[in-house]
Amino acid sequence: MNPLASGSPRRVVILGPPGSGKSTLARHLGARHGLPVFHLDRAYWRPGWVEAEPASFRAEVERIATLPAWVIDGNYTDTIAPRFARADTVIYLDMPAWRCTVRVLRRTLSSWKRVRPEGPEGCPEQLTFEFLRYTATWNRIRRVRNLALVESFVGRRIVLRGSSAIRRFAAD
C-alpha cells in the first residue's frame, strides 16, 4: 500500500543520490496531487553552471518552503531546515551507486549539450569527472547521514529501496 494513501501530501521533500529519480518522482507526485514542483538545481545553478551565492540560494529555498504546497527535489542539506520545518512528507530514494551512475551517464548522453526540462536555465547537460565521482561515491560518503536526516524528520517518512520499490510507489 502506498504510504501516501492515508492522506494527500501538501509539502513533500525528495532526497537521494544523483540519478536516483528524484526529479521524475517529483514531477509524478506534483501531477498526481496537484502540487507545484521545485527542482533545487534550478535555484542553485546560474547560467554556465555558476553556483548561486549561498545567501541568495538560502533565501530562495526559504521562500519556496513558505509556500502553501509543493514538492521539492534536491539534497542541498545546508538548506534542509526550512524544508523540514514546513514539510509533511520526506521521501528518500535509496538506490545503489552503480545504478545511479549508469542513470547519470544515460541521462547525460540523451540530453548532451541541451538543457533538460527540469534542469537549471542556461546549463546544458555535461559530464565532468567530479560529478561522476560524486555520484559513484554518494552512498559510501553521504547515505548514512542522509538516512539519519530522514529519521530525524517528525512527519511522514518514506524510504524507497531500489527501482522496483520506486516504481510500485509511483504506480499506487
Disulfide bonds with the S-S distance in Angstrom:
none
